[in-house]
Every structure is written in structure tokens, then in C-alpha cells.
């Protein structure tokens, strides 16, 4: 699973936006909602992980969350 920021970078690199306004519109209409979804999913996963293993840092949980296939 890519983070919204990784997905945005791929989109910008792989597609030509005619104008900066097109890029802004894509961010506003799609990426902000995707960012919200990913962060909520991570929060649930982090809360669950903390209950299982109290020694995990938020960075460890993020790395695990960000590299697992969804």
C-alpha cells in the first residue's frame, strides 16, 4: 500500500497535468480524502498493536503498517 504522498508523487511523475490548477484539484478532490482514510486506518492499527506489544514505538508501527500489503 502506498501512502497518499507516495501516490501523489507517482501521479505527478507519470502524468502530465496541463496546469497547476489541475494538480491542485486532484489533491483537493482525491488525495486529502485518501490521506484521511490511511491515517484513520493507521490509528486503528497502532491502537491494536499497542495493546499487544507495549514496547513498539509509533515509528515501528508506521514502518510495519506502511510495508504490509493491504
PASEBA-1860 file (N, C-alpha, C; in nm, 3 decimals):
! residues 70
1> XXXXXXXX> 0.085/-0.118/0.000/0.000/0.000/0.000/0.089/0.124/0.000 ~ 0.062/0.213/-0.089/0.137/0.339/-0.093/0.066/0.441/-0.007 ~ 0.145/0.528/0.053/0.085/0.639/0.126/0.028/0.738/0.024 ~ -0.062/0.823/0.066/-0.114/0.923/-0.027/-0.004/1.010/-0.087 ~ 0.097/1.042/-0.010/0.206/1.125/-0.062/0.284/1.049/-0.170 ~ 0.311/0.920/-0.148/0.380/0.840/-0.249/0.296/0.830/-0.376 ~ 0.167/0.811/-0.357/0.077/0.802/-0.471/0.072/0.933/-0.549 ~ 0.069/1.045/-0.478/0.068/1.176/-0.543/0.196/1.198/-0.623
9> XXXXXXXX> 0.309/1.164/-0.566/0.437/1.180/-0.637/0.437/1.095/-0.763 ~ 0.391/0.971/-0.754/0.382/0.885/-0.873/0.291/0.947/-0.979 ~ 0.178/0.997/-0.934/0.081/1.057/-1.027/0.142/1.178/-1.098 ~ 0.210/1.262/-1.023/0.272/1.381/-1.083/0.383/1.340/-1.180 ~ 0.462/1.239/-1.143/0.573/1.196/-1.228/0.526/1.122/-1.353 ~ 0.413/1.053/-1.345/0.369/0.969/-1.456/0.263/1.032/-1.545 ~ 0.207/1.140/-1.501/0.104/1.206/-1.582/0.140/1.352/-1.601 ~ 0.098/1.401/-1.713/0.120/1.544/-1.738/-0.005/1.620/-1.700
17> XXXXXXXX> 0.008/1.710/-1.607/-0.101/1.798/-1.573/-0.088/1.920/-1.664 ~ -0.199/1.958/-1.724/-0.197/2.072/-1.815/-0.163/2.201/-1.742 ~ -0.213/2.212/-1.622/-0.193/2.334/-1.545/-0.173/2.297/-1.398 ~ -0.115/2.387/-1.326/-0.101/2.367/-1.182/-0.238/2.353/-1.118 ~ -0.338/2.419/-1.173/-0.473/2.409/-1.119/-0.525/2.266/-1.125 ~ -0.489/2.191/-1.231/-0.530/2.051/-1.241/-0.471/1.970/-1.127 ~ -0.345/1.995/-1.097/-0.276/1.926/-0.989/-0.342/1.961/-0.855 ~ -0.372/2.087/-0.834/-0.436/2.131/-0.710/-0.573/2.065/-0.694
25> XXXXXXXX> -0.648/2.058/-0.802/-0.781/1.999/-0.797/-0.772/1.850/-0.761 ~ -0.676/1.780/-0.819/-0.657/1.639/-0.790/-0.625/1.620/-0.641 ~ -0.540/1.705/-0.588/-0.504/1.695/-0.446/-0.627/1.720/-0.359 ~ -0.702/1.823/-0.390/-0.818/1.859/-0.308/-0.928/1.754/-0.316 ~ -0.954/1.702/-0.435/-1.067/1.613/-0.453/-1.038/1.468/-0.416 ~ -0.915/1.426/-0.430/-0.885/1.284/-0.411/-0.786/1.257/-0.298 ~ -0.676/1.326/-0.300/-0.567/1.291/-0.209/-0.598/1.323/-0.064 ~ -0.669/1.430/-0.036/-0.700/1.463/0.103/-0.789/1.358/0.166
33> XXXXXXXX> -0.886/1.308/0.092/-0.973/1.202/0.144/-0.894/1.073/0.163 ~ -0.807/1.043/0.068/-0.723/0.923/0.081/-0.631/0.936/0.202 ~ -0.575/1.053/0.225/-0.489/1.077/0.341/-0.567/1.049/0.469 ~ -0.688/1.098/0.476/-0.773/1.076/0.594/-0.796/0.927/0.615 ~ -0.829/0.854/0.510/-0.854/0.710/0.521/-0.732/0.635/0.571 ~ -0.616/0.666/0.516/-0.493/0.597/0.555/-0.458/0.629/0.700 ~ -0.472/0.754/0.741/-0.437/0.791/0.878/-0.533/0.728/0.978 ~ -0.660/0.720/0.944/-0.756/0.654/1.034/-0.725/0.506/1.045
41> XXXXXXXX> -0.693/0.443/0.934/-0.657/0.301/0.936/-0.532/0.279/1.021 ~ -0.433/0.367/1.005/-0.312/0.355/1.086/-0.343/0.373/1.234 ~ -0.429/0.467/1.268/-0.462/0.491/1.409/-0.524/0.366/1.470 ~ -0.615/0.302/1.398/-0.674/0.178/1.448/-0.568/0.069/1.464 ~ -0.483/0.056/1.364/-0.378/-0.045/1.367/-0.280/-0.018/1.481 ~ -0.243/0.107/1.501/-0.149/0.143/1.607/-0.210/0.115/1.745 ~ -0.337/0.151/1.763/-0.402/0.125/1.891/-0.405/-0.025/1.920 ~ -0.438/-0.105/1.821/-0.441/-0.251/1.838/-0.301/-0.303/1.869
49> XXXXXXXX> -0.202/-0.257/1.797/-0.064/-0.301/1.814/-0.011/-0.264/1.953 ~ -0.047/-0.147/2.002/-0.001/-0.104/2.135/-0.059/-0.193/2.244 ~ -0.179/-0.240/2.225/-0.239/-0.329/2.325/-0.168/-0.464/2.328 ~ -0.113/-0.505/2.215/-0.044/-0.634/2.206/0.099/-0.622/2.254 ~ 0.169/-0.518/2.210/0.312/-0.506/2.238/0.341/-0.362/2.282 ~ 0.358/-0.343/2.410/0.377/-0.209/2.464/0.514/-0.149/2.431 ~ 0.607/-0.229/2.383/0.742/-0.180/2.355/0.757/-0.119/2.216 ~ 0.657/-0.126/2.134/0.667/-0.074/1.997/0.654/0.078/1.996
57> XXXXXXXX> 0.739/0.142/1.919/0.728/0.287/1.903/0.631/0.317/1.789 ~ 0.587/0.440/1.782/0.498/0.478/1.672/0.569/0.463/1.538 ~ 0.700/0.488/1.535/0.776/0.472/1.410/0.781/0.326/1.367 ~ 0.800/0.234/1.464/0.799/0.091/1.431/0.664/0.049/1.374 ~ 0.559/0.097/1.438/0.424/0.063/1.390/0.399/0.120/1.251 ~ 0.443/0.245/1.227/0.425/0.306/1.096/0.499/0.227/0.989 ~ 0.625/0.190/1.018/0.703/0.114/0.921/0.635/-0.019/0.889 ~ 0.586/-0.086/0.991/0.515/-0.213/0.970/0.388/-0.190/0.889
65> XXXXXX> 0.311/-0.091/0.927/0.186/-0.060/0.858/0.212/-0.021/0.712 ~ 0.313/0.058/0.690/0.341/0.113/0.556/0.398/0.008/0.461 ~ 0.454/-0.101/0.513/0.515/-0.201/0.425/0.429/-0.325/0.406 ~ 0.323/-0.341/0.487/0.237/-0.457/0.471/0.147/-0.439/0.350 ~ 0.122/-0.551/0.282/0.029/-0.549/0.169/-0.114/-0.541/0.225 ~ -0.192/-0.454/0.169/-0.332/-0.439/0.213/-0.424/-0.500/0.111
END
